[in-house]
Amino acid sequence: MNPVKVGLLGLGTVGGGTFKVLTRNAEEIARRAGRGIRITHAAAKGLDPDTLPGVEDIEVTEDAFAVVDNPDVDIVIELIGGYSPAKELVLKAIENGKHVVTANKALIALHGDEIFAAAQDKGVIVAFEAAVAGGIPIIKSIREGLAANQIQWAAGIINGTGNFILSEMRDKGRDFDDVLAEAQALGYAEADPTFDVEGIDAAHKLTIIGSIAFGIPLQFEKTYTEGISKITGSDVVYANELGYRIKHLGITRKTERGIEMRVHPTLIPEKRLLANVDGVMNAVMVMGDAVGPTLYYGAGAGSEPTASAVVADVVDVVRAMTIDPENRVPHLAFQPSELSDLPILDMEEVETSYYLRMQVEDVPGVLAHVSGILGDAGISIEAMQQKESVEGATHVPLIMLTHKVMERQMNRAIEKIEALDSTSGEVTRIRMEQLEA
Ligand code: HSE
């Protein structure tokens, strides 16, 4: 049988890795797919062919639309990233009857519903394993491996750059900007690194996880997003002293009132496996009613780890090409007609526990004021620590851990604490999760 012909859009970090993996492992991959898979066309701007041995054997153009419109190409791999022209290219490839593999989480999170509807009309596949958690096969695991379960929640470290920054700050006391520059040099960070540090990249990925876990449409705009740029070295130290680690988590949970979708720094007990996932590694914990807790760990970014997921998708597409479209695995795990309209909860409606840090005057009665406000709001205190005062300072740090409460109650209580004469500045609030089985 003739090899399947692939058109590759983008020969950067992931595109270059995909080219190398598909070339190096061609024989094994063909044995798995049942057919050879050959990159015949690619689109890249300003490519230096010396950096990618073998690339001289394929047709490289600067015009990505020429690849998408080429009748010889069976599968288009989109690795350009961003919204435009990636969206137009993917829709054009679908219109031309080509299957698509993409690593573009932003594109899927924002425009996935439209893209999947177009793909369904045309009977083609859009595969996106590499869009979430790099080389970890988390999409396949939830969509296929856990298909028997009612998923209860999923929580994960799904941005390698952010995890690398937090790990280096904690272990080596390194400076935020210095670690970010290293992540950029290593090719982990997004083109716009605020997507990493402000949680947008993680929110793209969580939107996709929530959708395939619970069978809901992709709703990126409703995902609560908070980054790590306000985390201070002292919060990292205080959390450690209390037996917790601060991780930037994406959390989605099904509750009786709706679905939680939230990305924010989170205190988790140091003994949890997730708390010990460091550097650029990613990990996602998924709780199913039948299977219980499961954990998926691996490289969340980087050239060949991400290429691993891209190429696995290409193999899946080749295997499924001969299957009737209606018998293929649905894009979002549930049949398109069976998606649910469960609401996404506003962050104020989410219940969680909290780490609070505030600067209080070191005088009698302050603790009573603060705990009085918390008590009036129905917030129960689990632990409290007052740090020693520094010579000459009028205020001292007060750390509190609370039991679970609705975020709305906590917001009101924080407003009142900040208004006290005996406190100074803003209250730092970091949400806390036990992630119990
Ligand atoms: N910037 C992303 C990260 C790349 O750091 O995780 C992988 O999606």
Residues whose N, C-alpha, C, O or C-beta is under 5 A from the ligand:
A	BS01	HSE	I158 N159 G160 T161 Y188 A189 E190 D196 G300 A301
